[in-house]
């Protein structure tokens, strides 16, 4: 089945951006071949050679032509471009193809978090909350309610709406720009896994219209998995707080993200 034009354009833009970020040394080409380049990264002809395609066929993919690309060809592209696991997953989801390295997982939809998930949240002493596929907080514990009082107490459940549309978020989240960029890259990975989800597309469209920062970050086509790491906040009552974030996917609920903030700890 051939892809609709909007998805072909996304595919072409994603591959072009990744190709432009590669250097000759990354793929084992002689360094001299990258000299005096007028455009960044590898040439289309070089990329086609590395992944075993004809230059014309590869160019058509980047141009969004109405052609079908096999899973095997996509696997070669992913390997040649040194895609991260999140980027590789996005590539296959975007093209509606199954990655030869992975088996597909079913998705079970439920309207509400299960009682077991809620009990688990309430049993945690660290701040913890549960996000659904649209980045809405569906449940949280008391320590999260205190830490994120501006967000969780505002009546706005969507984390992305808070980060990009609420001015208080810029003061509360330390290193706001870097954190915001990562969230957009994680959202793009989500859209690759659920390319036909109209609610997810509507969320992206709304944020692109309402937030120039979101629109700029989205145009970069960065893709990241939801990862943990250091998180710092400027709390209005408790001052500077530093945590280590851990994000998990609850068993049987791949559409949910369980986020925990361990600490607080001293900054390194």
Rosetta blueprint (number, residue, H / E / L):
1 X L
2 X L
3 X L
4 X L
5 X H
6 X H
7 X H
8 X H
9 X H
10 X H
11 X H
12 X H
13 X H
14 X H
15 X H
16 X H
17 X H
18 X H
19 X H
20 X H
21 X H
22 X L
23 X L
24 X H
25 X H
26 X H
27 X H
28 X L
29 X L
30 X L
31 X H
32 X H
33 X H
34 X H
35 X L
36 X L
37 X L
38 X L
39 X L
40 X L
41 X L
42 X L
43 X L
44 X H
45 X H
46 X H
47 X H
48 X H
49 X H
50 X H
51 X L
52 X L
53 X L
54 X L
55 X H
56 X H
57 X H
58 X H
59 X H
60 X H
61 X H
62 X H
63 X L
64 X L
65 X L
66 X L
67 X L
68 X L
69 X L
70 X L
71 X H
72 X H
73 X H
74 X H
75 X H
76 X H
77 X H
78 X H
79 X H
80 X H
81 X L
82 X L
83 X L
84 X L
85 X H
86 X H
87 X H
88 X H
89 X H
90 X H
91 X H
92 X H
93 X H
94 X H
95 X L
96 X L
97 X L
98 X L
99 X L
100 X L
101 X L
102 X L
103 X L
104 X L
105 X L
106 X L
107 X L
108 X L
109 X L
110 X L
111 X L
112 X L
113 X L
114 X L
115 X H
116 X H
117 X H
118 X H
119 X H
120 X H
121 X H
122 X H
123 X H
124 X L
125 X L
126 X L
127 X E
128 X E
129 X E
130 X E
131 X E
132 X L
133 X L
134 X L
135 X L
136 X E
137 X E
138 X E
139 X E
140 X E
141 X L
142 X H
143 X H
144 X H
145 X H
146 X H
147 X H
148 X L
149 X H
150 X H
151 X H
152 X H
153 X L
154 X L
155 X L
156 X L
157 X L
158 X E
159 X H
160 X H
161 X H
162 X H
163 X H
164 X H
165 X H
166 X L
167 X L
168 X H
169 X H
170 X H
171 X H
172 X H
173 X E
174 X L
175 X L
176 X H
177 X H
178 X H
179 X H
180 X H
181 X H
182 X H
183 X H
184 X H
185 X H
186 X H
187 X H
188 X H
189 X H
190 X H
191 X H
192 X H
193 X H
194 X L
195 X L
196 X L
197 X L
198 X H
199 X H
200 X H
201 X H
202 X H
203 X H
204 X H
205 X H
206 X H
207 X H
208 X H
209 X H
210 X H
211 X L
212 X H
213 X H
214 X H
215 X H
216 X H
217 X H
218 X H
219 X L
220 X L
221 X L
222 X L
223 X L
224 X L
225 X L
226 X L
227 X L
228 X L
229 X E
230 X E
231 X E
232 X E
233 X E
234 X E
235 X E
236 X L
237 X L
238 X L
239 X E
240 X E
241 X E
242 X E
243 X E
244 X E
245 X E
246 X E
247 X E
248 X E
249 X L
250 X L
251 X L
252 X L
253 X L
254 X L
255 X L
256 X L
257 X E
258 X E
259 X E
260 X E
261 X E
262 X E
263 X E
264 X L
265 X L
266 X L
267 X L
268 X L
